[in-house]
Amino acid sequence: MTIGIVTDTSCNFTPEEAEELGIHLIPLDVIFEDRTYVDAFEITTEEFYQKMSEADELPTTSQPAMGEFVKVYEEIVDDYDQIISIHLSGELSGTVNTARMAAEHVDSEKIKVYDTKLVSILSRYLVLEAKRLVDQGASLETIINRLDDARTKTFAYIVIENLDNVIQGGRVPKLAGKLTEMVQIKPILKVSDEGIDIVRVSRTSKRAFRRLEKIVAKEIDALDYPFITEVAHGDIEETAEEFKERLLKRYPDQEGRIHRLTGVIGVHAGPEIVGLTATPDYKKIDHT
């Protein structure tokens, strides 16, 4: 049985990565005042952050039109026995609902749309885990069960130094209202399948990052399964590198990979964001 995988650019894949992995990638749009760009295809992550720093107004994003999904699904539906289309949280974007409508239009029996209930690097992780199982010849049911398990064990803690994008974008309404009253503080947020929540606040970046490390370490050290932890950032690479070094000192068996958040995430989080992700390491779990 052959299974195809579809995802979108909010899950932090470039077109080159997707092609190499054999994953079908649907882009969101990034909208500046003077032009709409197809995320990752017409504007790179580096170009996005540069353009945003020079723009008079913050950019916005737009989810793919249903026709984009229909086009991709129709192009590949005969190439696979089944298709799983994996996307960012339906609580944060209408992308997953649009994918479901497109699947109904093309072949609802063959195309399974999966809501990660997560975003960005965490959603990317689920896509990669699905791909790993596809390559092993796993059934669609096995893959769905794995994703259900993985998303409950997957989380990230982040610090956002500048809240302008979060507040103006309003993508997380329950946070936007609170953060409007906290513009002079640095919030520590937890991202999980239960949503995005403020867990601590600090008045300085230094204190926020110190607390971030302690909070993440406490939760990771309590895990009863092997894990992978990585660093993600918007456009503050030096800070991310510093986090990586501290991460590797505490967890020397980790690779400490650094991810740069794609433009459609940068629109809503801003450039001054750093986070630590923790995801289950099923390569080790499956062999224990």
Protein Blocks (a to p, Z undefined) as FASTA:
>chain_A
ZZdddddfklopafklmmmnopacdddddddfkbccdehklocfklmmmmmmmpmbdcdd
ddddfklmmmmmmmmmmmpmbdcdddddfklocklmmmmmmmmmmommlpccddehiahj
lmmmmmmmmmmmmmnopafklmmmmmmmmmmmgccddddfblklmmmnomammlmmmmmm
mmmbccdddddfkbccdfbdcfbfklmmmmmmmmmmmmmmmpcbdcddddddfklmklmm
mmmmmmmmmmmmbgoiacdddfklmmmnojabcdddddddfklmmmZZ
